[in-house]
Amino acid sequence: MRDHRVPGEWPHPLDGVIADPGHHRVLFENERVRVVETTVRAGETTPLHTHVPPTVLYAISGSHFVRRNSRGEVLVDTRTLEPAFVMPPIQWSEGTPEHTLENPGPDDLVVIGVELKS
């Protein structure tokens, strides 16, 4: 397995847990993985942050989100997707560059991420 970290740069200064502790919480960590709970309440938007390591995501709740890049440009707005977006319960992410996440849905967005350290 390829190591996605750059020595001295992980966690990244904009790592979700560091840059946005109000929405990201470490549930477990060891030398191989870090398990992070992300909660974005209905109507909230996170500050700019990133998720560098590859991650398995498990969605507990949530219906829609708007992801914007560091310039505020919309990368994805799930409300505009065709066919209609349905939150997948399990997803794979190679990592997410700097972004904000808005929860325009009626319910809280809660996701558990299992980040692979190497």
Residue pairs with C-beta under 8 A, 6 or more apart in sequence:
1 116
1 118
3 118
4 52
4 53
4 54
4 95
4 116
4 118
5 52
5 53
5 117
5 118
9 52
10 52
10 53
10 117
11 17
11 18
11 52
12 18
12 50
12 52
13 19
14 48
14 49
14 50
14 98
15 49
15 50
15 51
15 52
16 23
16 24
16 36
16 38
16 46
16 49
16 50
16 51
17 24
17 25
17 26
17 36
19 47
19 48
19 49
19 50
20 46
20 47
20 49
23 38
23 39
23 40
23 44
23 46
24 36
24 37
24 38
24 49
25 36
25 37
25 39
26 34
26 35
26 36
27 35
27 36
27 37
27 112
28 34
28 35
29 35
31 117
32 116
32 117
32 118
33 114
33 115
33 116
33 117
34 53
34 114
34 115
34 117
35 112
35 113
35 114
35 115
36 112
36 113
36 115
37 110
37 111
37 112
37 113
38 109
38 110
38 111
38 112
38 113
39 108
39 109
39 110
40 46
40 62
40 65
40 101
40 102
40 103
40 108
40 109
41 103
41 108
41 109
42 103
42 105
42 106
42 107
42 108
43 103
43 104
44 102
44 103
45 100
45 101
45 102
45 103
46 100
46 101
46 102
47 100
48 70
48 98
48 99
48 100
49 98
49 99
49 100
50 95
50 96
50 97
50 98
50 99
51 93
51 95
51 96
51 113
51 115
52 95
53 95
53 115
53 116
53 117
54 92
54 93
54 94
54 95
54 115
54 116
55 92
55 93
55 95
55 113
55 114
55 115
55 116
56 90
56 91
56 92
56 93
56 113
56 114
56 116
57 90
57 91
57 92
57 93
57 111
57 112
57 113
58 89
58 90
58 111
58 112
58 113
58 114
59 87
59 88
59 89
59 90
59 91
59 109
59 110
59 111
60 110
60 111
60 112
61 107
61 108
61 109
61 110
62 87
62 103
62 105
62 107
62 108
62 109
62 110
62 111
63 87
63 105
63 106
63 107
63 109
64 77
64 78
64 79
64 85
64 87
64 103
64 104
64 105
65 76
65 78
65 101
65 102
65 103
65 104
65 105
65 109
66 74
66 76
66 77
66 78
66 79
66 101
66 102
66 104
67 74
67 75
67 76
67 99
67 100
67 101
67 102
68 74
68 75
68 99
68 100
68 102
69 75
69 97
69 98
69 99
70 98
70 99
72 100
75 99
78 85
78 87
79 85
79 104
93 113
101 109
103 109
